[in-house]
Amino acid sequence: MRAEATVHPVVVLVAAAAGAGLLTWFAAGRSKRLGSATAGRRFSPRGRAVTASAAQRLNHASTMLAASVLFDSGLEHYRGQFFNRAMYTPIIVSSVTLAASLHGAGDTDPGSSRVRHGVQALAGLTGLIGFGFHAYNVGKREGGYSFQNLFYSAPIGAPMALTLAGILGVVAERVRDADPGEPRLAGLPAGRALAVATAGMLAGTTLEAGLLHFRGAFQNPAMFVPVTLPPLAAALLVRAAAKPEGASQVGAKWGMWAVSAMGIGGVAFHAYGVARMMGGWDNWRQNLIDGPPLPAPPSFSGVALGGLAALELIERGRFRF
C-alpha cells in the first residue's frame, strides 16, 4: 500500500520559509548594537540622517533582490521537482534574507545588527555555492559549455542574484556603523566604492538577461532594452564616481531610476509573454513554469536602488563638527 501525503510538500516548504523569515525578523530586532566607529565623537544630525537613509535604501535593494530570488528559484526548482535536496536551500536562505532586509529597511537607528549582518553574509555565500552547482550542472551535460546547454540547463547566473542581495545587505550594515562624517568601505570612500561595485553588478545582470533574451531570438524589440539601458546606466554610475565632490549627479540618477522602472515594467512584458503561450493565463500552472520568468526583471530594480544609495553617499558633504 502507498500512503498519500495529506499536505503537499510545497505547502510544507512555504511554511518553513515563512517561519524562518519570521524568526529572523524578530532576532534582528533583538541584536541591535551601536557601532564603535562613532564612539566619543560628535556628528551633525544631517550626517547621521544621510548614512541611515543610504543604509535603508541598500536594504530596500537587498529586499527586491531577495524577493526575486525567492519566487524565481521557487518556480524553477519546482519545475525541476527538487530532485536534489540542495534545491531547497535558496528558498529558505532567500526567505530569511528578505526578512532581514525588510527589518533593516524600517530601521532608522545608526547601529548595525549582528543577526542581519550574519544573514546577509550567509546569502552571499549561498549564492556563490549555487553558482558552482549550476556551473557544474551545465558542464556535465553532453557538449559541455555550449549555447544549447547554457540556454536550457540550470541558469548559470541566476544564483548570483542572491549573492548580490547579500553584498548589498552587508554594505548596508557597514554603512550604519561607518563614520557619518566620512563613511568608508574597505578603506575607500563608501559612495564611490559602492558606485563602481553596483556598476559591475549591473553588467553581470545584463549578461544573464542577454543570454536568455538571445535564446528568445529578441523576437520582441523590447527585449533589447535590458541589454542596452543597464550598461549605459552603469557607465554613468562609474562616471559619477570619478567626478569631483559637489558635481551634479543628475545623469546617473536618471539612469538608475530608468533601470529601476525597466525592472518593474519587465514583469508586465513577461506577463504578456506568458499570455501569448498556448492556453495563456487559463493554463497558468504550465505557462508560469515554462514561460518568461515573472520574478526575474525586478533584480535590475534592486541593483539600481543600490546605485541610488551610492549616489546619495557621493553627494553628501562632510557633516562632522
C-alpha positions in Angstrom: 0.0 0.0 0.0 1.1 3.6 -0.7 0.1 6.3 1.7 -0.6 9.7 0.1 0.7 12.8 1.9 -2.1 14.8 3.5 -0.2 18.1 2.9 1.5 19.0 -0.3 5.3 19.2 0.1 5.3 22.7 -1.4 3.0 23.8 1.4 5.4 22.5 4.0 8.3 24.3 2.2 6.4 27.6 2.1 5.5 27.3 5.8 9.1 26.5 6.7 10.4 29.5 4.7 7.8 31.8 6.3 8.7 30.6 9.7 12.4 31.1 9.1 11.7 34.6 7.9 9.6 35.5 11.0 12.3 34.2 13.3 14.9 36.2 11.5 12.8 39.3 11.7 12.4 39.1 15.5 16.0 38.0 16.1 17.3 41.0 14.1 15.3 43.4 16.3 16.9 41.9 19.4 20.5 42.2 18.3 21.0 46.0 18.0 24.3 47.5 18.8 25.8 50.8 18.1 29.0 50.7 16.1 32.2 51.7 17.8 33.2 53.9 14.9 31.1 56.8 16.3 32.1 56.3 20.0 33.3 59.5 21.7 32.7 61.7 18.6 30.0 64.2 17.6 28.4 64.4 14.2 25.7 66.6 12.8 22.2 65.2 12.8 22.2 65.6 9.0 25.3 63.4 8.7 23.6 60.6 10.6 20.4 61.1 8.5 22.3 60.6 5.3 24.1 57.4 6.3 20.9 56.0 7.8 19.0 56.9 4.7 21.6 55.3 2.4 21.6 52.1 4.6 17.8 51.9 4.3 18.0 52.3 0.6 20.5 49.5 0.4 18.2 47.3 2.5 15.4 48.1 0.0 17.7 47.0 -2.8 18.5 43.7 -1.0 14.8 43.2 -0.3 14.0 43.4 -4.1 16.8 41.0 -5.0 15.9 38.5 -2.2 12.2 38.5 -3.3 13.2 38.0 -6.9 15.4 35.0 -5.9 12.7 33.6 -3.6 10.0 33.4 -6.3 12.3 32.7 -9.2 14.1 29.8 -7.5 10.8 28.5 -6.2 9.3 28.3 -9.7 12.5 27.0 -11.3 13.2 24.4 -8.7 9.6 23.3 -8.5 9.9 22.7 -12.3 12.9 20.5 -11.5 10.8 18.6 -8.9 13.5 19.4 -6.3 15.4 16.3 -7.5 18.4 17.5 -5.5 17.7 18.3 -1.8 20.1 21.2 -2.1 17.4 22.9 -4.3 15.5 23.8 -1.1 18.4 25.9 0.2 17.9 29.1 -1.8 14.3 29.2 -0.9 15.0 29.1 2.8 18.0 31.4 2.6 16.3 34.0 0.4 13.3 34.0 2.8 15.5 34.9 5.8 17.4 37.4 3.7 14.1 39.0 2.7 13.0 39.2 6.3 16.4 40.7 7.4 16.4 43.2 4.6 12.8 44.3 5.4 13.7 44.7 9.0 16.7 46.9 8.0 14.6 48.9 5.6 12.4 50.1 8.6 15.4 50.6 10.9 16.4 54.3 11.3 19.0 53.7 14.1 22.6 54.2 13.2 23.9 51.0 14.7 24.1 47.7 12.8 22.5 44.3 13.7 24.7 41.2 14.1 21.8 38.9 13.0 21.1 41.0 9.9 24.8 41.1 9.1 25.2 37.4 9.5 22.1 36.5 7.4 23.3 38.8 4.6 26.8 37.2 4.6 25.1 33.7 4.5 23.1 34.8 1.5 26.3 35.9 -0.3 28.0 32.6 0.4 24.9 30.6 -0.6 24.7 32.4 -3.9 28.3 31.6 -4.7 27.8 27.9 -3.9 24.6 27.9 -6.0 26.6 29.3 -8.9 29.0 26.4 -8.5 26.2 23.9 -8.6 24.7 25.5 -11.7 28.0 25.7 -13.4 28.6 22.0 -12.7 25.2 21.1 -14.0 25.9 22.8 -17.3 29.4 21.4 -17.7 28.4 17.8 -17.0 25.8 17.7 -19.9 26.6 16.3 -23.3 28.5 19.1 -25.1 29.7 20.9 -22.0 29.5 24.6 -22.1 27.7 25.0 -25.4 25.0 27.5 -26.1 22.4 24.7 -26.1 23.3 23.8 -22.5 23.6 27.4 -21.4 20.1 28.0 -22.8 18.2 25.0 -21.4 20.0 23.8 -18.3 20.2 25.4 -14.9 20.5 29.2 -15.5 24.2 29.7 -14.7 24.0 33.2 -13.5 20.7 33.1 -11.5 22.2 32.2 -8.1 24.4 35.3 -8.2 21.3 37.4 -7.6 21.3 36.0 -4.0 25.0 36.9 -3.7 24.2 40.5 -4.8 21.4 40.7 -2.3 23.8 39.6 0.4 26.5 42.0 -0.6 24.1 45.0 -0.6 22.8 43.9 2.8 26.3 43.6 4.3 27.2 47.0 2.9 24.0 48.4 4.5 25.2 47.2 7.9 28.7 48.6 7.3 27.3 52.0 6.3 25.2 52.1 9.5 28.4 51.5 11.5 30.6 53.9 9.5 31.7 57.3 10.5 28.8 59.6 9.4 31.3 62.3 8.6 33.3 60.2 6.2 31.8 56.8 5.6 34.3 54.3 4.1 34.2 50.7 2.8 37.4 48.7 2.7 39.3 51.9 3.3 37.7 53.6 0.3 35.1 56.4 0.2 31.8 54.4 0.6 29.8 56.2 -2.1 32.4 55.9 -4.8 33.3 52.3 -4.0 29.7 51.3 -3.9 29.0 53.0 -7.2 31.8 51.1 -9.0 30.6 47.8 -7.4 27.0 48.5 -8.4 28.1 49.2 -12.0 29.7 45.7 -12.0 26.5 44.2 -10.7 24.5 45.8 -13.5 27.0 44.4 -16.0 26.6 40.9 -14.6 22.8 41.1 -14.5 22.8 42.3 -18.1 24.9 39.3 -19.2 22.3 36.9 -17.7 19.4 38.7 -19.3 21.2 38.9 -22.6 21.8 35.2 -22.7 18.1 34.4 -22.1 16.9 37.0 -24.5 19.3 35.8 -27.1 17.7 32.3 -26.6 14.4 34.0 -27.4 15.9 35.5 -30.6 15.0 39.0 -29.4 11.6 38.4 -31.1 10.2 41.5 -29.4 12.1 44.8 -29.8 11.6 45.5 -26.1 13.9 42.6 -25.4 16.9 44.8 -26.4 16.2 47.2 -23.5 17.7 45.1 -20.7 20.9 44.6 -22.7 21.3 48.3 -23.7 19.9 50.5 -20.9 21.7 48.9 -17.9 25.2 49.1 -19.4 24.6 52.8 -20.3 23.4 53.5 -16.7 26.4 51.6 -15.3 28.7 53.8 -17.4 27.0 56.9 -16.0 27.5 55.5 -12.5 31.2 54.9 -13.0 31.5 58.5 -14.4 29.7 59.8 -11.3 32.2 58.0 -9.1 35.0 59.7 -10.9 33.5 63.3 -10.7 34.9 65.7 -8.1 33.0 66.3 -4.9 30.0 68.5 -5.3 29.5 67.8 -9.0 26.0 67.2 -10.3 24.9 63.5 -10.5 21.6 64.1 -12.3 22.5 62.0 -15.3 23.5 59.0 -13.1 20.3 59.4 -11.0 18.1 59.4 -14.1 19.9 56.3 -15.3 19.3 54.4 -12.1 15.6 55.4 -12.0 15.3 54.3 -15.6 16.8 50.9 -14.8 14.6 50.6 -11.8 11.4 51.3 -13.8 12.6 48.9 -16.5 12.8 46.1 -13.9 9.2 46.7 -12.8 8.0 47.1 -16.4 9.8 43.9 -17.3 7.3 42.0 -15.2 4.5 43.3 -17.4 6.3 42.3 -20.5 7.0 38.8 -19.1 3.3 38.5 -18.1 2.4 39.4 -21.8 4.8 36.6 -22.9 3.0 34.1 -20.6 -0.3 35.2 -22.1 1.0 34.6 -25.6 1.7 30.9 -24.8 -0.7 28.2 -25.7 -3.6 28.5 -23.3 -2.4 31.8 -21.9 -3.3 32.6 -18.3 -6.0 30.0 -18.4 -3.2 27.5 -18.4 -1.2 29.4 -15.8 0.1 26.3 -14.0 2.1 25.2 -17.0 2.8 28.6 -18.6 4.2 30.2 -15.4 6.8 27.5 -15.2 7.7 27.3 -18.9 7.1 31.0 -19.9 9.3 34.1 -19.3 10.2 34.2 -15.6 8.0 36.8 -13.9 10.2 37.3 -10.8 13.4 37.9 -12.8 13.2 41.5 -14.0 13.0 43.2 -10.6 16.5 42.1 -9.9 17.5 45.1 -12.1 15.4 47.3 -9.9 17.2 46.0 -6.8 20.6 46.7 -8.2 19.5 50.2 -9.4 18.4 51.0 -5.8 21.9 50.2 -4.7 23.2 52.6 -7.3 20.9 55.3 -5.9 22.3 54.7 -2.4 25.8 55.1 -3.8 24.9 58.4 -5.4 23.3 59.6 -2.1 26.6 58.9 -0.3 28.7 60.6 -3.0 26.6 63.7 -3.0 26.7 64.2 0.8 29.2 66.7 2.2 31.3 66.5 5.3 29.0 66.8 8.3 31.4 66.3 11.2 31.8 69.3 13.6 
